Amino acid sequence: RRIGPLTVDSFHYPPQFLLLPAAVRALAPDFFDTRRVWFGLQVIVLAGVMLRVAWWIGGEPGRRVALASLAVWALPTTFVALQTGNFQITAIPMALFGAQLAWSARPVLGGGLLAYAAVGKIFPVMLVLHVIATRRWRPVTWIAAWALALTALTALVFGLEPFIDFVRDEIP
């Protein structure tokens, strides 16, 4: 499938992922404008979480983490992921930031970010399992509530067909 000069990959994400691109598309209805907004969003999330983690660590170790994060920007894989709009470059920092907030005094916001990353990309579920294993029940409750709310919102906005397609075509 092509959109203009670009070859577009098949969609392989869980249906809840559709919520964020739909929100971006509402702001920028043209495909190429959507790509620009998506690129900017991914850069902001990646840079913001890198700085946030460095600040959270604090002191000399935090400063070293901040400086080392510059190396991430020099990696060709970072530029390729950003140029192609691959969500992993956003899902990883979103999940880490969500986990950090869920384990701290902001379990509602953290639970929402971690839930979206987990239902939208699957691999962040490992962080959810860690929250469960450490018996932090308040964040677990918020993560579950957000996951259910995101699933319900996805079904409300897009119907059940994306869920059926995902189970039928992607899970096998």
C-alpha positions, 0 to 999 in steps of 0.5 A: 500500500502506498500513500504518495511516495511512501510505502506503508506497512501493514498495521500490527498493533493492538486496537487500543493503539489507534487512539493516539494516532486518531487524536494526532490525525484530528489535529492534522488531518492530512497524512503528511501533516500527521507525520510531522506532528507524530515526529514532533510528539515522539521527539518530545516524549523521548527527550522529555523522558530522558531528561526526567529519568536523569533528574529523577536519578539526580546528582552526579549519576543523573548528570552522567545519564543525561550526558549519556542520553545524548548518545541515543540521539547519535544512533542511526536506529533512533533516526530510523525509528523517528523517520519511519514513525515507529511507535517503539521509540515512544512506547519505551520511554512512555512505559518507563515514565508511566512506571516511575509515576505509578510507583511514586505519588502519581499512580493515576497518571502513571497507570494511564501512561503505562496502561496505554503503552502496555495495551498499545504495544504489548511488551511494556506488560513486563513493567506491569508484571513488575508492579504486580510482583512488588504488590503495589496494589494501588498502581495495579488498580489504576493500570487495570482501570486505564486498560479497561477504559482505553479498551472501552473507548477504542470499542466506542470510537472504532467499533469491535472490528479492529479487535476481531481483526487483531485476534483473527489475523495478528495473534496467530 
